[in-house]
Amino acid sequence: MNDFILIANPISGKGKAKSVAEQGYAALTESGQQGQLLLTAASGDAKRFAQEAVADGTRHVIACGGDGTLHEVVNGIATVPDVTLGVLPCGRGNDFAAAVGIPLNPEAAIATLISGTPVHVDLGCCYQNSDQQRPGMEDGKDGKVGAHPSTLPPFHPNTNNRQPTTDNYFTTIATCGYDAEVSRRAAKGTPLFAGTASYAYAAVETLFYYDPPTVRLEGDFGTYEGPLLLAATGITNRYGGGFKIVPDAHINDGLFDVCIIRPVSAFTVLRLLVTLFWGGHIGHPAVSMHQTRTLKIETDTPMRLYADGEPMCETPATIEIIKHGLTVVSP
């Protein structure tokens, strides 16, 4: 039985991930551990490799690459108990690594794998609900946050009447609306920009055609009903490689921090994008911040949610937090 498996995307970091993975594998074996290095060749390989490894009894799974590789590995191990995640960040973004304190320097990150400490962090779960619109979803209704209207049935997450679903797990921030579309475009990449600059370019590009939907968001804070620019639901405090959309989020408090931004002009969006680097957007009148353990999302037309920069499921959907649902090696 292997002590570890190291899964790497060889094209991440402009090809740097393969070299980093080989360095990490050599250091781990020299430390006396027995393991295996696997290189992905196509989308889905990282998840499959992780699933097969934990099914065979391996309990230390290491992801080397970008956010997409990490996302796949987490979805391969999320339902298996007593598995420890290791991270060698080698792609754009690296927002989860930043939240856990894993260094970007390859040598320091490899040292963390060998001598670091396992810590428990929260895990997000997203799944699609049965396609039934609840009362109160009316186009053009003014957006507001308030208590649950008495005319609606109560919302009880994690009940036994939950419909069969395909769960999608994530480690950073789930997005709905404008920033979900930005994530989609950023994932396609651009030959001109990389990392945070790629996300910023996609954000500006998306401004020219984004049409705000009408939504209903329901969580521990009550409800929001109305038009939406974006709703970011975070375990960590940043996405896109440094945009602090939920600056007060903590990775192990068992709560999502939710940023809701109502539609504003394109010029205001650009101004808000600049302030995201230090969380200065939270004082804007179109912005409201909340905390919740669960968020239910309904939209006037089906919309794709993204998390960790990857596609998840379509609305109507529910996002739930699993407190301390993931164990990761930290410095």
LUMDREN-372863 format. One record per residue (C-alpha): x negated, y negated, z; residue in one letter; residue number from 1. Coordinates in nm, 4 decimals. Each point is the difference from the previous one (the first is absolute). Example, Ala and Ser with C-alpha at 12.3 -4.5 7.8 and 13.67 -1.06 7.14 Angstrom:
# residues 2
-1.2300	0.4500	0.7800	A	1
-0.1370	-0.3440	-0.0660	S	2
//
This chain:
# residues 331
0.0000	0.0000	0.0000	M	1
-0.1253	-0.3456	-0.0891	N	2
-0.0664	-0.2568	0.2715	D	3
0.0915	-0.2734	-0.2482	F	4
0.1042	-0.0706	-0.3544	I	5
-0.1092	-0.3175	-0.1763	L	6
0.2280	-0.1120	-0.2842	I	7
-0.1383	-0.2663	-0.2322	A	8
0.1228	-0.1872	-0.3039	N	9
-0.3192	-0.0239	-0.2084	P	10
0.1120	-0.3092	-0.1930	I	11
0.0889	-0.2108	0.3054	S	12
-0.2175	-0.3001	0.0653	G	13
-0.1127	0.0001	-0.3646	K	14
-0.1456	0.3454	0.0477	G	15
-0.1605	-0.0676	0.3378	K	16
0.2284	0.2406	0.1868	A	17
-0.1639	0.3119	-0.1456	K	18
-0.3410	-0.1044	0.1304	S	19
0.1386	-0.1008	0.3393	V	20
0.1870	0.3296	0.0290	A	21
-0.3158	0.1951	-0.0778	E	22
-0.1888	-0.1983	0.2647	Q	23
0.2759	0.0646	0.2513	G	24
0.0123	0.3706	-0.0793	Y	25
-0.3778	0.0310	0.0407	A	26
0.0046	-0.1846	0.3340	A	27
0.2854	0.2127	0.1364	L	28
-0.1638	0.3295	-0.0971	T	29
-0.3347	-0.1142	0.1391	E	30
0.1784	-0.0697	0.3296	S	31
0.0916	0.3679	0.0167	G	32
0.3514	-0.0082	-0.1388	Q	33
0.1257	0.2254	-0.2753	Q	34
0.2258	-0.1442	-0.2654	G	35
0.0906	-0.0589	-0.3601	Q	36
-0.0136	-0.2958	-0.2393	L	37
0.2789	-0.0206	-0.2574	L	38
0.0223	-0.2584	-0.2783	L	39
0.3375	-0.1008	-0.1398	T	40
0.0646	-0.0028	-0.3744	A	41
0.3617	-0.1158	-0.0162	A	42
0.2758	-0.1632	0.2015	S	43
0.1323	0.2399	0.2637	G	44
-0.3252	0.1922	0.0408	D	45
-0.0896	-0.1645	0.3315	A	46
0.3365	0.0871	0.1536	K	47
-0.0182	0.3588	-0.1275	R	48
-0.3572	0.0470	0.1231	F	49
0.0982	-0.1302	0.3446	A	50
0.3080	0.2236	0.0195	Q	51
-0.1978	0.3086	-0.0976	E	52
-0.2764	-0.0782	0.2483	A	53
0.2262	-0.0411	0.3019	V	54
0.1998	0.3074	-0.1025	A	55
-0.3269	0.1939	0.0186	D	56
-0.0694	-0.1339	0.3491	G	57
-0.2325	-0.2938	-0.0663	T	58
0.0723	-0.2729	0.2523	R	59
-0.2374	-0.2805	-0.1058	H	60
0.0942	-0.1534	-0.3361	V	61
-0.2037	-0.2888	-0.1416	I	62
0.1173	-0.2373	-0.2747	A	63
-0.2655	-0.1752	-0.2089	C	64
0.1286	-0.2541	-0.2484	G	65
0.2510	-0.2792	-0.0197	G	66
0.3423	-0.0551	0.1502	D	67
0.1618	0.2406	-0.2478	G	68
-0.2258	0.2885	0.0986	T	69
0.0580	-0.0665	0.3697	L	70
0.3764	-0.0193	-0.0576	H	71
0.0023	0.3397	-0.1706	E	72
-0.2118	0.1647	0.2690	V	73
0.2236	-0.1351	0.2764	V	74
0.3077	0.1350	-0.1783	N	75
-0.1731	0.3369	-0.0172	G	76
-0.0660	0.0216	0.3748	I	77
0.2755	-0.2102	0.1585	A	78
0.2267	0.2871	0.1042	T	79
-0.2763	0.2247	0.1344	V	80
-0.0894	-0.0290	0.3713	P	81
-0.3525	-0.0346	0.1385	D	82
-0.1597	-0.1318	-0.3189	V	83
-0.2588	-0.2775	0.0195	T	84
-0.0436	-0.2433	-0.2883	L	85
-0.3375	-0.1400	-0.0990	G	86
-0.0402	-0.2955	-0.2371	V	87
-0.2839	-0.1056	-0.2294	L	88
0.1378	-0.3201	-0.1583	P	89
-0.1178	-0.0477	-0.3586	C	90
0.2783	-0.1761	-0.1859	G	91
0.1891	-0.3259	-0.0223	R	92
0.1967	-0.1183	0.3006	G	93
-0.1200	0.2334	0.2782	N	94
0.2650	-0.1527	0.2280	D	95
0.0450	0.3113	0.2142	F	96
-0.3741	0.0317	0.0549	A	97
-0.0114	-0.3640	0.1110	A	98
0.2834	0.0551	0.2480	A	99
-0.1722	0.3003	0.1572	V	100
-0.3394	-0.1708	0.0025	G	101
-0.1705	0.2342	-0.2453	I	102
-0.2936	-0.1840	-0.1599	P	103
-0.0215	-0.0476	-0.3757	L	104
-0.3734	0.0667	0.0030	N	105
-0.0367	0.3642	-0.1151	P	106
-0.2738	0.0932	0.2465	E	107
0.1958	-0.1442	0.2929	A	108
0.3215	0.1685	-0.1141	A	109
-0.1783	0.3354	-0.0277	I	110
-0.1451	-0.0468	0.3482	A	111
0.3548	-0.0581	0.1248	T	112
0.1073	0.3388	-0.1403	L	113
-0.2730	0.1703	0.2003	I	114
0.0027	-0.1902	0.3288	S	115
0.3327	-0.1859	0.0003	G	116
0.2951	0.0480	0.2335	T	117
0.3420	0.1343	-0.1037	P	118
0.2741	-0.2560	0.0686	V	119
0.3756	0.0184	-0.0444	H	120
0.1641	-0.2503	-0.2353	V	121
0.3526	-0.0441	-0.1269	D	122
0.1296	0.1502	-0.3224	L	123
0.2814	-0.1232	-0.2225	G	124
0.2595	0.2165	-0.1702	C	125
0.2236	-0.1104	-0.2884	C	126
0.2874	0.1957	-0.1520	Y	127
0.2912	-0.0630	-0.2329	Q	128
0.3510	-0.0017	0.1418	N	129
0.3093	0.1406	-0.1657	S	130
0.1081	-0.2522	-0.2644	D	131
0.2899	-0.1583	0.1839	Q	132
0.0251	-0.3783	0.0322	Q	133
0.1263	-0.1129	0.3370	R	134
0.2501	-0.2850	0.0480	P	135
-0.1281	-0.3568	-0.0108	G	136
-0.2299	0.0171	-0.3035	M	137
0.1238	-0.2948	-0.2021	E	138
-0.1984	-0.1919	-0.2593	D	139
-0.0723	-0.3574	0.0974	G	140
0.0654	0.0421	0.3715	K	141
-0.2117	-0.2381	0.2056	D	142
-0.2939	0.1729	0.1635	G	143
-0.0006	0.0192	0.3788	K	144
-0.1312	0.2100	0.2833	V	145
0.2425	0.0898	0.2741	G	146
0.1622	0.2696	0.2092	A	147
0.1569	0.3014	-0.1662	H	148
0.3454	-0.0990	-0.1354	P	149
0.2721	0.1889	0.1843	S	150
0.1682	0.0950	-0.3301	T	151
-0.2918	0.2268	-0.0918	L	152
-0.0604	0.3491	0.1323	P	153
-0.2874	0.0169	0.2493	P	154
-0.3433	0.0913	-0.1328	F	155
-0.1639	0.2914	0.1816	H	156
-0.3352	0.1091	-0.1468	P	157
-0.1392	0.3497	0.0541	N	158
0.3416	0.1588	0.0431	T	159
0.0903	0.3524	-0.0987	N	160
0.2221	-0.1199	-0.2865	N	161
-0.2971	-0.1303	-0.1984	R	162
0.0237	0.1148	-0.3605	Q	163
-0.2709	0.2292	-0.1437	P	164
-0.2771	-0.2257	-0.1277	T	165
-0.3552	-0.0101	-0.1250	T	166
-0.2045	-0.1815	0.2622	D	167
-0.2808	-0.2322	-0.1075	N	168
-0.2579	-0.1005	0.2595	Y	169
-0.2104	-0.3155	0.0155	F	170
-0.2625	-0.1592	0.2218	T	171
0.0154	-0.3745	-0.0700	T	172
0.2922	-0.2046	-0.1378	I	173
0.3185	0.0881	-0.1870	A	174
0.1229	-0.2651	-0.2429	T	175
0.3344	-0.0881	-0.1525	C	176
0.0629	-0.2697	-0.2581	G	177
-0.2618	-0.2326	-0.1403	Y	178
-0.2986	0.1580	0.1733	D	179
0.1088	0.3487	-0.1091	A	180
-0.0111	-0.1218	-0.3593	E	181
-0.3398	-0.1581	0.0696	V	182
-0.1235	0.3360	0.1322	S	183
0.1229	0.1715	-0.3159	R	184
-0.1835	-0.2423	-0.2256	R	185
-0.3141	-0.0031	0.2159	A	186
-0.0142	0.3807	-0.0124	A	187
-0.0282	-0.0211	-0.3785	K	188
-0.3208	-0.1998	0.0442	G	189
-0.1571	-0.2670	-0.2144	T	190
-0.3398	-0.0150	-0.1694	P	191
-0.0516	-0.3525	0.1333	L	192
0.0541	0.0455	0.3746	F	193
-0.0411	0.2577	0.2760	A	194
0.0981	0.0349	0.3641	G	195
0.1808	-0.2960	0.1544	T	196
-0.0414	-0.2045	-0.3179	A	197
0.1898	0.2661	-0.1949	S	198
0.2892	-0.0226	0.2470	Y	199
-0.0007	-0.3820	-0.0172	A	200
0.0039	0.0102	-0.3811	Y	201
0.2979	0.2393	0.0036	A	202
0.1787	-0.2266	0.2501	A	203
-0.0274	-0.2998	-0.2314	V	204
0.0940	0.2032	-0.3074	E	205
0.3127	0.1368	0.1704	T	206
0.1312	-0.3503	0.0704	L	207
0.1001	-0.0496	-0.3623	F	208
0.2725	0.2628	-0.0137	Y	209
0.0923	0.1140	0.3539	Y	210
0.3746	-0.0190	0.0651	D	211
0.0856	0.0094	0.3753	P	212
0.2461	0.2767	0.0893	P	213
0.2792	-0.0157	0.2534	T	214
-0.0812	0.2270	0.2941	V	215
0.1144	0.1256	0.3342	R	216
-0.2720	0.0770	0.2549	L	217
0.0987	0.1653	0.3257	E	218
-0.2282	0.0688	0.2957	G	219
-0.0380	-0.0435	0.3751	D	220
0.0094	-0.3792	-0.0538	F	221
0.3465	0.0086	-0.1565	G	222
0.0689	-0.0586	-0.3685	T	223
-0.1071	-0.2231	-0.2828	Y	224
0.2356	-0.0358	-0.2947	E	225
-0.0667	-0.2166	-0.3025	G	226
-0.2501	-0.0729	-0.2768	P	227
-0.3569	0.1134	0.0590	L	228
-0.3431	-0.0985	-0.1208	L	229
-0.1718	0.2780	0.1954	L	230
0.0177	0.2189	0.3068	A	231
-0.3311	0.1394	0.1263	A	232
0.0187	0.2688	0.2702	T	233
-0.3387	0.0509	0.1589	G	234
-0.1864	0.2383	0.2248	I	235
-0.3191	-0.1923	-0.0721	T	236
-0.0145	-0.3768	-0.0332	N	237
-0.1218	-0.0371	-0.3583	R	238
0.0266	0.1258	-0.3558	Y	239
-0.1578	-0.0752	-0.3364	G	240
-0.3475	-0.0005	0.1524	G	241
0.0513	-0.2850	0.2456	G	242
0.3458	-0.1606	-0.0240	F	243
0.1229	-0.0150	0.3622	K	244
0.3706	0.0264	-0.0697	I	245
0.0809	0.1227	0.3556	V	246
-0.2908	-0.1467	0.1973	P	247
0.1136	0.1228	0.3430	D	248
0.0493	0.3660	-0.0961	A	249
-0.1810	0.2615	0.2088	H	250
-0.0800	0.3422	-0.1350	I	251
0.0915	0.1945	0.3147	N	252
0.2916	-0.1808	0.1681	D	253
0.2790	0.2147	-0.1464	G	254
0.1607	-0.2960	-0.1767	L	255
0.0173	-0.1392	-0.3506	F	256
-0.0525	-0.3710	-0.0446	D	257
0.2343	-0.1237	-0.2737	V	258
-0.0473	-0.3168	-0.2038	C	259
0.3093	-0.1171	-0.1877	I	260
-0.0419	-0.2847	-0.2483	I	261
0.3032	-0.1509	-0.1680	R	262
-0.0277	-0.1250	-0.3610	P	263
-0.2010	-0.3188	-0.0468	V	264
-0.1414	-0.1826	-0.3020	S	265
-0.2960	0.1411	-0.1922	A	266
-0.2133	-0.2882	0.1245	F	267
0.0890	0.0840	0.3614	T	268
-0.0842	0.3655	-0.0590	V	269
-0.3465	-0.1046	-0.1162	L	270
-0.0461	-0.2139	0.3106	R	271
0.1120	0.2877	0.2225	L	272
-0.2412	0.2394	-0.1720	L	273
-0.2911	-0.2195	0.1072	V	274
0.1175	-0.0092	0.3622	T	275
0.0309	0.3809	0.0099	L	276
-0.3748	0.0269	0.0497	F	277
0.0388	-0.1251	0.3592	W	278
0.3709	0.0611	0.0609	G	279
0.0957	-0.3657	-0.0389	G	280
0.3228	0.0863	-0.1808	H	281
0.1856	0.1006	0.3156	I	282
0.0960	-0.3607	0.0808	G	283
0.1746	-0.0592	-0.3334	H	284
0.3808	-0.0410	0.0257	P	285
0.0594	0.2696	-0.2648	A	286
-0.1972	0.2549	0.2045	V	287
0.1245	0.2055	0.2944	S	288
-0.1936	0.2594	0.1996	M	289
0.1475	0.2986	0.1823	H	290
-0.0895	0.3298	0.1638	Q	291
0.1813	0.3294	-0.0374	T	292
-0.0489	0.3738	0.0208	R	293
0.2175	0.0628	-0.3040	T	294
0.1052	-0.2045	-0.3002	L	295
0.2860	0.0874	-0.2314	K	296
-0.0088	-0.1686	-0.3413	I	297
0.2847	-0.0389	-0.2474	E	298
-0.0164	-0.2037	-0.3210	T	299
0.2582	-0.1061	-0.2576	D	300
-0.1875	0.2032	-0.2631	T	301
-0.2431	0.2872	0.0713	P	302
-0.3536	-0.1210	0.0680	M	303
-0.3232	0.1930	0.0390	R	304
-0.1763	-0.0373	0.3341	L	305
-0.3783	0.0060	0.0199	Y	306
-0.2271	0.0792	0.2943	A	307
-0.3796	0.0121	0.0162	D	308
0.0273	-0.1444	-0.3512	G	309
0.1617	0.3235	-0.1209	E	310
0.3579	0.0697	-0.1206	P	311
0.2239	0.1545	0.2634	M	312
0.3745	0.0364	-0.0527	C	313
0.2927	-0.2049	-0.1292	E	314
0.2577	-0.1865	0.2030	T	315
0.2179	0.0646	0.1882	P	316
-0.2766	0.1165	0.2287	A	317
-0.1044	0.0253	0.3633	T	318
-0.3439	-0.0696	0.1448	I	319
-0.0873	0.1535	0.3375	E	320
-0.3058	-0.0215	0.2200	I	321
-0.1601	0.3057	0.1582	I	322
-0.1833	-0.1203	0.3067	K	323
-0.3523	0.1422	0.0168	H	324
0.0870	0.2228	-0.2956	G	325
-0.3529	0.0041	-0.1389	L	326
-0.3410	0.0712	0.1548	T	327
-0.2962	-0.1721	-0.1651	V	328
-0.3733	-0.0139	0.0776	V	329
-0.0907	-0.3540	0.1067	S	330
-0.3326	-0.1582	0.1071	P	331
//
